[in-house]
Amino acid sequence: MYAAVLALLCAASCYAGEGERYRLNVVEDVWIERSTSNYNYHKYLITGKHPGYPIKRSLVKFQDVPSSCSVVNHAMMYLYYWYSHKASWQSTAQAPFITRTIQAHRVLKSWKESEATTIKRNRYNYWSRPYLGLDDTDANDCPTGEVKIYADRPIGFVELDVTSAVRDWKAGKRNYGLLLWATNENVDGRDTRFASKTDTDPKKHPYIMVNCD
């Protein structure tokens, strides 16, 4: 636990140099799992899957970069990791802990957290393919950042370098947030659960720290 806290403090110290720091708070988030159901009322953002259940991906959108930020030096997204989930009736052998690499991709189309599903971005408009096309249609092909969730990952914040996405937003690209997914999402194991903005503790909500000139 001490090592994880120390690593987070060291990462935060990267912003201690010259420049202004801005916190971009989450404004919309939801996990997507089925074509006919919306899950924005839950306290989790989920990626991956556990046996017998569909793949889950998550969408998260943050405040815009302030105009007073002239040049984006660094931008780190923070997600509060809760745990890796299996159904209560499943054994560890049936749903083992496996390492999940979580990637973030910049979303290219608008969506609504209370209406988004695996096939729809809002009530009237569809994604180009289920779970978003990661081919520069619904989201960028190349990820903007990633983090590995190991079996022994402690509860607490993890960070992803999302500098390229925030620079794109600052340069005038529309801010439609980020898609989170597990690169081995088709492998049965345990899904990965982070705090959403519905969590009762606002200190656990997703956010981005931006360092600017």
PyMOL commands that place a pseudoatom at each C-alpha (Angstrom):
pseudoatom trace, name=CA, resn=MET, resi=1, chain=A, elem=C, hetatm=0, pos=[0.000, 0.000, 0.000]
pseudoatom trace, name=CA, resn=TYR, resi=2, chain=A, elem=C, hetatm=0, pos=[2.853, 2.349, 0.893]
pseudoatom trace, name=CA, resn=ALA, resi=3, chain=A, elem=C, hetatm=0, pos=[4.496, 1.741, -2.478]
pseudoatom trace, name=CA, resn=ALA, resi=4, chain=A, elem=C, hetatm=0, pos=[1.278, 2.595, -4.338]
pseudoatom trace, name=CA, resn=VAL, resi=5, chain=A, elem=C, hetatm=0, pos=[0.830, 5.827, -2.373]
pseudoatom trace, name=CA, resn=LEU, resi=6, chain=A, elem=C, hetatm=0, pos=[4.467, 6.762, -2.944]
pseudoatom trace, name=CA, resn=ALA, resi=7, chain=A, elem=C, hetatm=0, pos=[4.151, 6.149, -6.675]
pseudoatom trace, name=CA, resn=LEU, resi=8, chain=A, elem=C, hetatm=0, pos=[1.069, 8.379, -6.852]
pseudoatom trace, name=CA, resn=LEU, resi=9, chain=A, elem=C, hetatm=0, pos=[2.844, 11.155, -4.957]
pseudoatom trace, name=CA, resn=CYS, resi=10, chain=A, elem=C, hetatm=0, pos=[5.840, 10.885, -7.260]
pseudoatom trace, name=CA, resn=ALA, resi=11, chain=A, elem=C, hetatm=0, pos=[3.587, 11.103, -10.292]
pseudoatom trace, name=CA, resn=ALA, resi=12, chain=A, elem=C, hetatm=0, pos=[1.868, 14.166, -8.873]
pseudoatom trace, name=CA, resn=SER, resi=13, chain=A, elem=C, hetatm=0, pos=[5.244, 15.816, -8.288]
pseudoatom trace, name=CA, resn=CYS, resi=14, chain=A, elem=C, hetatm=0, pos=[5.767, 15.861, -12.061]
pseudoatom trace, name=CA, resn=TYR, resi=15, chain=A, elem=C, hetatm=0, pos=[3.404, 18.833, -12.064]
pseudoatom trace, name=CA, resn=ALA, resi=16, chain=A, elem=C, hetatm=0, pos=[5.384, 20.755, -9.485]
pseudoatom trace, name=CA, resn=GLY, resi=17, chain=A, elem=C, hetatm=0, pos=[7.522, 22.633, -12.028]
pseudoatom trace, name=CA, resn=GLU, resi=18, chain=A, elem=C, hetatm=0, pos=[6.740, 25.801, -13.946]
pseudoatom trace, name=CA, resn=GLY, resi=19, chain=A, elem=C, hetatm=0, pos=[3.281, 26.353, -15.369]
pseudoatom trace, name=CA, resn=GLU, resi=20, chain=A, elem=C, hetatm=0, pos=[-0.296, 26.381, -14.158]
pseudoatom trace, name=CA, resn=ARG, resi=21, chain=A, elem=C, hetatm=0, pos=[-2.200, 23.308, -13.005]
pseudoatom trace, name=CA, resn=TYR, resi=22, chain=A, elem=C, hetatm=0, pos=[-5.857, 22.751, -13.798]
pseudoatom trace, name=CA, resn=ARG, resi=23, chain=A, elem=C, hetatm=0, pos=[-8.228, 20.042, -12.618]
pseudoatom trace, name=CA, resn=LEU, resi=24, chain=A, elem=C, hetatm=0, pos=[-10.832, 18.906, -15.137]
pseudoatom trace, name=CA, resn=ASN, resi=25, chain=A, elem=C, hetatm=0, pos=[-13.709, 17.268, -13.286]
pseudoatom trace, name=CA, resn=VAL, resi=26, chain=A, elem=C, hetatm=0, pos=[-15.898, 14.548, -14.745]
pseudoatom trace, name=CA, resn=VAL, resi=27, chain=A, elem=C, hetatm=0, pos=[-19.164, 15.784, -16.256]
pseudoatom trace, name=CA, resn=GLU, resi=28, chain=A, elem=C, hetatm=0, pos=[-20.591, 12.590, -17.816]
pseudoatom trace, name=CA, resn=ASP, resi=29, chain=A, elem=C, hetatm=0, pos=[-19.784, 8.891, -17.446]
pseudoatom trace, name=CA, resn=VAL, resi=30, chain=A, elem=C, hetatm=0, pos=[-21.422, 5.520, -18.021]
pseudoatom trace, name=CA, resn=TRP, resi=31, chain=A, elem=C, hetatm=0, pos=[-20.504, 1.922, -18.656]
pseudoatom trace, name=CA, resn=ILE, resi=32, chain=A, elem=C, hetatm=0, pos=[-21.995, 0.163, -21.694]
pseudoatom trace, name=CA, resn=GLU, resi=33, chain=A, elem=C, hetatm=0, pos=[-22.823, -3.550, -21.701]
pseudoatom trace, name=CA, resn=ARG, resi=34, chain=A, elem=C, hetatm=0, pos=[-26.052, -4.249, -23.604]
pseudoatom trace, name=CA, resn=SER, resi=35, chain=A, elem=C, hetatm=0, pos=[-27.835, -2.873, -26.655]
pseudoatom trace, name=CA, resn=THR, resi=36, chain=A, elem=C, hetatm=0, pos=[-31.108, -2.156, -24.846]
pseudoatom trace, name=CA, resn=SER, resi=37, chain=A, elem=C, hetatm=0, pos=[-30.023, -1.069, -21.350]
pseudoatom trace, name=CA, resn=ASN, resi=38, chain=A, elem=C, hetatm=0, pos=[-28.336, 2.033, -19.974]
pseudoatom trace, name=CA, resn=TYR, resi=39, chain=A, elem=C, hetatm=0, pos=[-26.251, 1.935, -16.770]
pseudoatom trace, name=CA, resn=ASN, resi=40, chain=A, elem=C, hetatm=0, pos=[-25.507, 5.560, -15.909]
pseudoatom trace, name=CA, resn=TYR, resi=41, chain=A, elem=C, hetatm=0, pos=[-27.114, 5.256, -12.459]
pseudoatom trace, name=CA, resn=HIS, resi=42, chain=A, elem=C, hetatm=0, pos=[-24.437, 2.891, -11.115]
pseudoatom trace, name=CA, resn=LYS, resi=43, chain=A, elem=C, hetatm=0, pos=[-21.448, 3.914, -9.000]
pseudoatom trace, name=CA, resn=TYR, resi=44, chain=A, elem=C, hetatm=0, pos=[-18.974, 2.024, -11.186]
pseudoatom trace, name=CA, resn=LEU, resi=45, chain=A, elem=C, hetatm=0, pos=[-17.213, 2.415, -14.492]
pseudoatom trace, name=CA, resn=ILE, resi=46, chain=A, elem=C, hetatm=0, pos=[-16.484, -1.128, -15.673]
pseudoatom trace, name=CA, resn=THR, resi=47, chain=A, elem=C, hetatm=0, pos=[-14.216, -2.702, -18.285]
pseudoatom trace, name=CA, resn=GLY, resi=48, chain=A, elem=C, hetatm=0, pos=[-13.591, -6.335, -19.268]
pseudoatom trace, name=CA, resn=LYS, resi=49, chain=A, elem=C, hetatm=0, pos=[-15.911, -9.231, -18.417]
pseudoatom trace, name=CA, resn=HIS, resi=50, chain=A, elem=C, hetatm=0, pos=[-16.493, -12.130, -16.080]
pseudoatom trace, name=CA, resn=PRO, resi=51, chain=A, elem=C, hetatm=0, pos=[-17.935, -15.512, -17.133]
pseudoatom trace, name=CA, resn=GLY, resi=52, chain=A, elem=C, hetatm=0, pos=[-21.551, -15.556, -18.255]
pseudoatom trace, name=CA, resn=TYR, resi=53, chain=A, elem=C, hetatm=0, pos=[-21.807, -11.794, -18.743]
pseudoatom trace, name=CA, resn=PRO, resi=54, chain=A, elem=C, hetatm=0, pos=[-21.261, -9.457, -21.713]
pseudoatom trace, name=CA, resn=ILE, resi=55, chain=A, elem=C, hetatm=0, pos=[-18.167, -7.378, -22.326]
pseudoatom trace, name=CA, resn=LYS, resi=56, chain=A, elem=C, hetatm=0, pos=[-18.217, -3.991, -20.624]
pseudoatom trace, name=CA, resn=ARG, resi=57, chain=A, elem=C, hetatm=0, pos=[-16.635, -0.727, -21.759]
pseudoatom trace, name=CA, resn=SER, resi=58, chain=A, elem=C, hetatm=0, pos=[-16.954, 2.749, -20.237]
pseudoatom trace, name=CA, resn=LEU, resi=59, chain=A, elem=C, hetatm=0, pos=[-17.341, 6.311, -21.464]
pseudoatom trace, name=CA, resn=VAL, resi=60, chain=A, elem=C, hetatm=0, pos=[-16.145, 9.300, -19.451]
pseudoatom trace, name=CA, resn=LYS, resi=61, chain=A, elem=C, hetatm=0, pos=[-16.179, 13.005, -20.308]
pseudoatom trace, name=CA, resn=PHE, resi=62, chain=A, elem=C, hetatm=0, pos=[-14.466, 15.883, -18.506]
pseudoatom trace, name=CA, resn=GLN, resi=63, chain=A, elem=C, hetatm=0, pos=[-14.662, 19.665, -18.357]
pseudoatom trace, name=CA, resn=ASP, resi=64, chain=A, elem=C, hetatm=0, pos=[-13.083, 21.606, -21.213]
pseudoatom trace, name=CA, resn=VAL, resi=65, chain=A, elem=C, hetatm=0, pos=[-9.515, 22.852, -20.999]
pseudoatom trace, name=CA, resn=PRO, resi=66, chain=A, elem=C, hetatm=0, pos=[-9.679, 26.482, -19.765]
pseudoatom trace, name=CA, resn=SER, resi=67, chain=A, elem=C, hetatm=0, pos=[-8.750, 29.228, -22.212]
pseudoatom trace, name=CA, resn=SER, resi=68, chain=A, elem=C, hetatm=0, pos=[-6.053, 30.438, -19.801]
pseudoatom trace, name=CA, resn=CYS, resi=69, chain=A, elem=C, hetatm=0, pos=[-4.082, 27.268, -20.596]
pseudoatom trace, name=CA, resn=SER, resi=70, chain=A, elem=C, hetatm=0, pos=[-2.022, 28.272, -23.633]
pseudoatom trace, name=CA, resn=VAL, resi=71, chain=A, elem=C, hetatm=0, pos=[0.086, 25.109, -24.060]
pseudoatom trace, name=CA, resn=VAL, resi=72, chain=A, elem=C, hetatm=0, pos=[-0.644, 21.666, -22.582]
pseudoatom trace, name=CA, resn=ASN, resi=73, chain=A, elem=C, hetatm=0, pos=[2.570, 20.197, -21.155]
pseudoatom trace, name=CA, resn=HIS, resi=74, chain=A, elem=C, hetatm=0, pos=[1.119, 17.096, -19.483]
pseudoatom trace, name=CA, resn=ALA, resi=75, chain=A, elem=C, hetatm=0, pos=[-2.323, 15.691, -18.717]
pseudoatom trace, name=CA, resn=MET, resi=76, chain=A, elem=C, hetatm=0, pos=[-2.965, 12.706, -16.442]
pseudoatom trace, name=CA, resn=MET, resi=77, chain=A, elem=C, hetatm=0, pos=[-6.339, 11.046, -15.916]
pseudoatom trace, name=CA, resn=TYR, resi=78, chain=A, elem=C, hetatm=0, pos=[-7.052, 9.574, -12.483]
pseudoatom trace, name=CA, resn=LEU, resi=79, chain=A, elem=C, hetatm=0, pos=[-9.498, 6.712, -11.913]
pseudoatom trace, name=CA, resn=TYR, resi=80, chain=A, elem=C, hetatm=0, pos=[-10.267, 5.289, -8.483]
pseudoatom trace, name=CA, resn=TYR, resi=81, chain=A, elem=C, hetatm=0, pos=[-9.857, 1.519, -8.682]
pseudoatom trace, name=CA, resn=TRP, resi=82, chain=A, elem=C, hetatm=0, pos=[-12.265, -0.353, -6.423]
pseudoatom trace, name=CA, resn=TYR, resi=83, chain=A, elem=C, hetatm=0, pos=[-11.793, -4.035, -7.182]
pseudoatom trace, name=CA, resn=SER, resi=84, chain=A, elem=C, hetatm=0, pos=[-11.911, -6.800, -9.806]
pseudoatom trace, name=CA, resn=HIS, resi=85, chain=A, elem=C, hetatm=0, pos=[-15.332, -8.439, -9.787]
pseudoatom trace, name=CA, resn=LYS, resi=86, chain=A, elem=C, hetatm=0, pos=[-16.693, -11.951, -10.144]
pseudoatom trace, name=CA, resn=ALA, resi=87, chain=A, elem=C, hetatm=0, pos=[-20.204, -13.212, -9.521]
pseudoatom trace, name=CA, resn=SER, resi=88, chain=A, elem=C, hetatm=0, pos=[-20.690, -14.370, -5.917]
pseudoatom trace, name=CA, resn=TRP, resi=89, chain=A, elem=C, hetatm=0, pos=[-21.448, -17.949, -6.981]
pseudoatom trace, name=CA, resn=GLN, resi=90, chain=A, elem=C, hetatm=0, pos=[-18.345, -18.267, -9.152]
pseudoatom trace, name=CA, resn=SER, resi=91, chain=A, elem=C, hetatm=0, pos=[-15.157, -19.801, -7.805]
pseudoatom trace, name=CA, resn=THR, resi=92, chain=A, elem=C, hetatm=0, pos=[-11.699, -18.316, -8.220]
pseudoatom trace, name=CA, resn=ALA, resi=93, chain=A, elem=C, hetatm=0, pos=[-10.990, -21.069, -10.745]
pseudoatom trace, name=CA, resn=GLN, resi=94, chain=A, elem=C, hetatm=0, pos=[-14.057, -20.091, -12.774]
pseudoatom trace, name=CA, resn=ALA, resi=95, chain=A, elem=C, hetatm=0, pos=[-13.306, -16.362, -12.667]
pseudoatom trace, name=CA, resn=PRO, resi=96, chain=A, elem=C, hetatm=0, pos=[-9.605, -15.916, -11.920]
pseudoatom trace, name=CA, resn=PHE, resi=97, chain=A, elem=C, hetatm=0, pos=[-7.729, -12.692, -11.380]
pseudoatom trace, name=CA, resn=ILE, resi=98, chain=A, elem=C, hetatm=0, pos=[-6.013, -11.829, -14.650]
pseudoatom trace, name=CA, resn=THR, resi=99, chain=A, elem=C, hetatm=0, pos=[-4.004, -8.773, -15.617]
pseudoatom trace, name=CA, resn=ARG, resi=100, chain=A, elem=C, hetatm=0, pos=[-6.125, -6.307, -17.553]
pseudoatom trace, name=CA, resn=THR, resi=101, chain=A, elem=C, hetatm=0, pos=[-4.535, -3.571, -19.669]
pseudoatom trace, name=CA, resn=ILE, resi=102, chain=A, elem=C, hetatm=0, pos=[-6.991, -0.669, -19.716]
pseudoatom trace, name=CA, resn=GLN, resi=103, chain=A, elem=C, hetatm=0, pos=[-6.647, 1.728, -22.634]
pseudoatom trace, name=CA, resn=ALA, resi=104, chain=A, elem=C, hetatm=0, pos=[-8.231, 5.141, -23.168]
pseudoatom trace, name=CA, resn=HIS, resi=105, chain=A, elem=C, hetatm=0, pos=[-9.197, 6.360, -26.651]
pseudoatom trace, name=CA, resn=ARG, resi=106, chain=A, elem=C, hetatm=0, pos=[-10.443, 9.831, -27.572]
pseudoatom trace, name=CA, resn=VAL, resi=107, chain=A, elem=C, hetatm=0, pos=[-14.125, 9.655, -28.566]
pseudoatom trace, name=CA, resn=LEU, resi=108, chain=A, elem=C, hetatm=0, pos=[-15.030, 11.371, -31.853]
pseudoatom trace, name=CA, resn=LYS, resi=109, chain=A, elem=C, hetatm=0, pos=[-18.819, 11.549, -31.587]
pseudoatom trace, name=CA, resn=SER, resi=110, chain=A, elem=C, hetatm=0, pos=[-21.227, 12.998, -29.055]
pseudoatom trace, name=CA, resn=TRP, resi=111, chain=A, elem=C, hetatm=0, pos=[-23.077, 10.757, -26.604]
pseudoatom trace, name=CA, resn=LYS, resi=112, chain=A, elem=C, hetatm=0, pos=[-25.449, 11.091, -23.682]
pseudoatom trace, name=CA, resn=GLU, resi=113, chain=A, elem=C, hetatm=0, pos=[-24.768, 9.272, -20.433]
pseudoatom trace, name=CA, resn=SER, resi=114, chain=A, elem=C, hetatm=0, pos=[-28.464, 8.577, -19.728]
pseudoatom trace, name=CA, resn=GLU, resi=115, chain=A, elem=C, hetatm=0, pos=[-29.048, 7.072, -23.203]
pseudoatom trace, name=CA, resn=ALA, resi=116, chain=A, elem=C, hetatm=0, pos=[-25.774, 5.501, -24.378]
pseudoatom trace, name=CA, resn=THR, resi=117, chain=A, elem=C, hetatm=0, pos=[-25.714, 1.730, -24.980]
pseudoatom trace, name=CA, resn=THR, resi=118, chain=A, elem=C, hetatm=0, pos=[-23.438, -0.618, -26.885]
pseudoatom trace, name=CA, resn=ILE, resi=119, chain=A, elem=C, hetatm=0, pos=[-25.130, 0.341, -30.164]
pseudoatom trace, name=CA, resn=LYS, resi=120, chain=A, elem=C, hetatm=0, pos=[-26.511, 3.856, -29.537]
pseudoatom trace, name=CA, resn=ARG, resi=121, chain=A, elem=C, hetatm=0, pos=[-24.710, 7.039, -28.510]
pseudoatom trace, name=CA, resn=ASN, resi=122, chain=A, elem=C, hetatm=0, pos=[-28.022, 8.730, -27.742]
pseudoatom trace, name=CA, resn=ARG, resi=123, chain=A, elem=C, hetatm=0, pos=[-31.683, 7.984, -28.288]
pseudoatom trace, name=CA, resn=TYR, resi=124, chain=A, elem=C, hetatm=0, pos=[-31.644, 8.698, -32.011]
pseudoatom trace, name=CA, resn=ASN, resi=125, chain=A, elem=C, hetatm=0, pos=[-28.089, 8.054, -33.193]
pseudoatom trace, name=CA, resn=TYR, resi=126, chain=A, elem=C, hetatm=0, pos=[-26.036, 4.874, -33.472]
pseudoatom trace, name=CA, resn=TRP, resi=127, chain=A, elem=C, hetatm=0, pos=[-22.364, 4.107, -33.117]
pseudoatom trace, name=CA, resn=SER, resi=128, chain=A, elem=C, hetatm=0, pos=[-20.770, 2.881, -36.343]
pseudoatom trace, name=CA, resn=ARG, resi=129, chain=A, elem=C, hetatm=0, pos=[-20.439, -0.553, -34.697]
pseudoatom trace, name=CA, resn=PRO, resi=130, chain=A, elem=C, hetatm=0, pos=[-21.214, -2.068, -31.276]
pseudoatom trace, name=CA, resn=TYR, resi=131, chain=A, elem=C, hetatm=0, pos=[-19.070, -0.770, -28.405]
pseudoatom trace, name=CA, resn=LEU, resi=132, chain=A, elem=C, hetatm=0, pos=[-17.738, 2.024, -30.700]
pseudoatom trace, name=CA, resn=GLY, resi=133, chain=A, elem=C, hetatm=0, pos=[-15.509, 1.598, -33.711]
pseudoatom trace, name=CA, resn=LEU, resi=134, chain=A, elem=C, hetatm=0, pos=[-11.891, 2.041, -32.637]
pseudoatom trace, name=CA, resn=ASP, resi=135, chain=A, elem=C, hetatm=0, pos=[-10.842, 2.887, -36.198]
pseudoatom trace, name=CA, resn=ASP, resi=136, chain=A, elem=C, hetatm=0, pos=[-11.158, 6.682, -36.237]
pseudoatom trace, name=CA, resn=THR, resi=137, chain=A, elem=C, hetatm=0, pos=[-14.926, 6.446, -36.742]
pseudoatom trace, name=CA, resn=ASP, resi=138, chain=A, elem=C, hetatm=0, pos=[-16.389, 6.566, -33.230]
pseudoatom trace, name=CA, resn=ALA, resi=139, chain=A, elem=C, hetatm=0, pos=[-13.043, 6.797, -31.398]
pseudoatom trace, name=CA, resn=ASN, resi=140, chain=A, elem=C, hetatm=0, pos=[-9.388, 7.195, -32.276]
pseudoatom trace, name=CA, resn=ASP, resi=141, chain=A, elem=C, hetatm=0, pos=[-7.564, 4.124, -33.485]
pseudoatom trace, name=CA, resn=CYS, resi=142, chain=A, elem=C, hetatm=0, pos=[-4.517, 4.852, -31.325]
pseudoatom trace, name=CA, resn=PRO, resi=143, chain=A, elem=C, hetatm=0, pos=[-4.977, 4.967, -27.535]
pseudoatom trace, name=CA, resn=THR, resi=144, chain=A, elem=C, hetatm=0, pos=[-4.051, 8.119, -25.677]
pseudoatom trace, name=CA, resn=GLY, resi=145, chain=A, elem=C, hetatm=0, pos=[-2.982, 6.224, -22.549]
pseudoatom trace, name=CA, resn=GLU, resi=146, chain=A, elem=C, hetatm=0, pos=[-3.126, 2.933, -20.682]
pseudoatom trace, name=CA, resn=VAL, resi=147, chain=A, elem=C, hetatm=0, pos=[-2.676, 1.315, -17.281]
pseudoatom trace, name=CA, resn=LYS, resi=148, chain=A, elem=C, hetatm=0, pos=[-2.240, -2.305, -16.198]
pseudoatom trace, name=CA, resn=ILE, resi=149, chain=A, elem=C, hetatm=0, pos=[-4.459, -3.683, -13.433]
pseudoatom trace, name=CA, resn=TYR, resi=150, chain=A, elem=C, hetatm=0, pos=[-2.692, -6.579, -11.740]
pseudoatom trace, name=CA, resn=ALA, resi=151, chain=A, elem=C, hetatm=0, pos=[-4.232, -9.110, -9.372]
pseudoatom trace, name=CA, resn=ASP, resi=152, chain=A, elem=C, hetatm=0, pos=[-2.584, -7.444, -6.384]
pseudoatom trace, name=CA, resn=ARG, resi=153, chain=A, elem=C, hetatm=0, pos=[-3.441, -3.870, -7.388]
pseudoatom trace, name=CA, resn=PRO, resi=154, chain=A, elem=C, hetatm=0, pos=[-4.479, -2.045, -4.188]
pseudoatom trace, name=CA, resn=ILE, resi=155, chain=A, elem=C, hetatm=0, pos=[-7.603, 0.068, -3.893]
pseudoatom trace, name=CA, resn=GLY, resi=156, chain=A, elem=C, hetatm=0, pos=[-6.949, 3.667, -4.873]
pseudoatom trace, name=CA, resn=PHE, resi=157, chain=A, elem=C, hetatm=0, pos=[-6.230, 5.943, -7.800]
pseudoatom trace, name=CA, resn=VAL, resi=158, chain=A, elem=C, hetatm=0, pos=[-4.493, 4.772, -10.954]
pseudoatom trace, name=CA, resn=GLU, resi=159, chain=A, elem=C, hetatm=0, pos=[-3.300, 7.162, -13.631]
pseudoatom trace, name=CA, resn=LEU, resi=160, chain=A, elem=C, hetatm=0, pos=[-3.260, 7.220, -17.410]
pseudoatom trace, name=CA, resn=ASP, resi=161, chain=A, elem=C, hetatm=0, pos=[-1.292, 9.690, -19.505]
pseudoatom trace, name=CA, resn=VAL, resi=162, chain=A, elem=C, hetatm=0, pos=[-3.946, 11.363, -21.694]
pseudoatom trace, name=CA, resn=THR, resi=163, chain=A, elem=C, hetatm=0, pos=[-1.787, 14.260, -22.870]
pseudoatom trace, name=CA, resn=SER, resi=164, chain=A, elem=C, hetatm=0, pos=[-2.432, 13.651, -26.577]
pseudoatom trace, name=CA, resn=ALA, resi=165, chain=A, elem=C, hetatm=0, pos=[-6.229, 13.757, -26.127]
pseudoatom trace, name=CA, resn=VAL, resi=166, chain=A, elem=C, hetatm=0, pos=[-6.155, 16.921, -24.019]
pseudoatom trace, name=CA, resn=ARG, resi=167, chain=A, elem=C, hetatm=0, pos=[-3.833, 18.600, -26.539]
pseudoatom trace, name=CA, resn=ASP, resi=168, chain=A, elem=C, hetatm=0, pos=[-6.295, 17.714, -29.299]
pseudoatom trace, name=CA, resn=TRP, resi=169, chain=A, elem=C, hetatm=0, pos=[-9.139, 19.284, -27.310]
pseudoatom trace, name=CA, resn=LYS, resi=170, chain=A, elem=C, hetatm=0, pos=[-7.036, 22.385, -26.703]
pseudoatom trace, name=CA, resn=ALA, resi=171, chain=A, elem=C, hetatm=0, pos=[-6.251, 22.575, -30.427]
pseudoatom trace, name=CA, resn=GLY, resi=172, chain=A, elem=C, hetatm=0, pos=[-9.946, 22.733, -31.252]
pseudoatom trace, name=CA, resn=LYS, resi=173, chain=A, elem=C, hetatm=0, pos=[-11.051, 19.116, -31.568]
pseudoatom trace, name=CA, resn=ARG, resi=174, chain=A, elem=C, hetatm=0, pos=[-14.445, 18.554, -29.951]
pseudoatom trace, name=CA, resn=ASN, resi=175, chain=A, elem=C, hetatm=0, pos=[-14.328, 17.231, -26.406]
pseudoatom trace, name=CA, resn=TYR, resi=176, chain=A, elem=C, hetatm=0, pos=[-16.455, 14.078, -26.435]
pseudoatom trace, name=CA, resn=GLY, resi=177, chain=A, elem=C, hetatm=0, pos=[-14.468, 12.422, -23.687]
pseudoatom trace, name=CA, resn=LEU, resi=178, chain=A, elem=C, hetatm=0, pos=[-12.706, 9.065, -23.614]
pseudoatom trace, name=CA, resn=LEU, resi=179, chain=A, elem=C, hetatm=0, pos=[-13.564, 5.404, -24.089]
pseudoatom trace, name=CA, resn=LEU, resi=180, chain=A, elem=C, hetatm=0, pos=[-12.084, 2.906, -21.611]
pseudoatom trace, name=CA, resn=TRP, resi=181, chain=A, elem=C, hetatm=0, pos=[-11.707, -0.762, -22.527]
pseudoatom trace, name=CA, resn=ALA, resi=182, chain=A, elem=C, hetatm=0, pos=[-9.648, -3.823, -21.599]
pseudoatom trace, name=CA, resn=THR, resi=183, chain=A, elem=C, hetatm=0, pos=[-7.441, -5.072, -24.423]
pseudoatom trace, name=CA, resn=ASN, resi=184, chain=A, elem=C, hetatm=0, pos=[-8.119, -8.693, -23.386]
pseudoatom trace, name=CA, resn=GLU, resi=185, chain=A, elem=C, hetatm=0, pos=[-11.826, -8.117, -22.807]
pseudoatom trace, name=CA, resn=ASN, resi=186, chain=A, elem=C, hetatm=0, pos=[-12.764, -11.345, -24.582]
pseudoatom trace, name=CA, resn=VAL, resi=187, chain=A, elem=C, hetatm=0, pos=[-10.889, -13.410, -21.991]
pseudoatom trace, name=CA, resn=ASP, resi=188, chain=A, elem=C, hetatm=0, pos=[-13.037, -14.622, -19.104]
pseudoatom trace, name=CA, resn=GLY, resi=189, chain=A, elem=C, hetatm=0, pos=[-11.673, -13.539, -15.745]
pseudoatom trace, name=CA, resn=ARG, resi=190, chain=A, elem=C, hetatm=0, pos=[-12.819, -10.663, -13.583]
pseudoatom trace, name=CA, resn=ASP, resi=191, chain=A, elem=C, hetatm=0, pos=[-14.018, -7.292, -14.778]
pseudoatom trace, name=CA, resn=THR, resi=192, chain=A, elem=C, hetatm=0, pos=[-12.331, -4.131, -13.518]
pseudoatom trace, name=CA, resn=ARG, resi=193, chain=A, elem=C, hetatm=0, pos=[-14.342, -1.578, -11.541]
pseudoatom trace, name=CA, resn=PHE, resi=194, chain=A, elem=C, hetatm=0, pos=[-13.573, 2.093, -11.029]
pseudoatom trace, name=CA, resn=ALA, resi=195, chain=A, elem=C, hetatm=0, pos=[-15.594, 4.751, -9.216]
pseudoatom trace, name=CA, resn=SER, resi=196, chain=A, elem=C, hetatm=0, pos=[-17.974, 6.762, -11.384]
pseudoatom trace, name=CA, resn=LYS, resi=197, chain=A, elem=C, hetatm=0, pos=[-19.312, 10.222, -10.628]
pseudoatom trace, name=CA, resn=THR, resi=198, chain=A, elem=C, hetatm=0, pos=[-22.325, 8.493, -9.020]
pseudoatom trace, name=CA, resn=ASP, resi=199, chain=A, elem=C, hetatm=0, pos=[-20.096, 7.320, -6.157]
pseudoatom trace, name=CA, resn=THR, resi=200, chain=A, elem=C, hetatm=0, pos=[-21.237, 9.031, -2.964]
pseudoatom trace, name=CA, resn=ASP, resi=201, chain=A, elem=C, hetatm=0, pos=[-17.682, 10.203, -2.236]
pseudoatom trace, name=CA, resn=PRO, resi=202, chain=A, elem=C, hetatm=0, pos=[-16.760, 12.988, -4.704]
pseudoatom trace, name=CA, resn=LYS, resi=203, chain=A, elem=C, hetatm=0, pos=[-13.097, 12.552, -3.807]
pseudoatom trace, name=CA, resn=LYS, resi=204, chain=A, elem=C, hetatm=0, pos=[-13.186, 9.253, -5.714]
pseudoatom trace, name=CA, resn=HIS, resi=205, chain=A, elem=C, hetatm=0, pos=[-14.646, 10.669, -8.930]
pseudoatom trace, name=CA, resn=PRO, resi=206, chain=A, elem=C, hetatm=0, pos=[-12.592, 10.581, -12.151]
pseudoatom trace, name=CA, resn=TYR, resi=207, chain=A, elem=C, hetatm=0, pos=[-10.619, 13.686, -13.049]
pseudoatom trace, name=CA, resn=ILE, resi=208, chain=A, elem=C, hetatm=0, pos=[-7.772, 14.962, -15.209]
pseudoatom trace, name=CA, resn=MET, resi=209, chain=A, elem=C, hetatm=0, pos=[-4.866, 17.077, -13.974]
pseudoatom trace, name=CA, resn=VAL, resi=210, chain=A, elem=C, hetatm=0, pos=[-3.427, 19.327, -16.678]
pseudoatom trace, name=CA, resn=ASN, resi=211, chain=A, elem=C, hetatm=0, pos=[-0.104, 21.163, -16.522]
pseudoatom trace, name=CA, resn=CYS, resi=212, chain=A, elem=C, hetatm=0, pos=[0.036, 24.185, -18.823]
pseudoatom trace, name=CA, resn=ASP, resi=213, chain=A, elem=C, hetatm=0, pos=[2.442, 26.936, -19.830]
for i in range(1, 213): cmd.bond("trace and resi %d" % i, "trace and resi %d" % (i + 1))
show_as sticks, trace
zoom trace
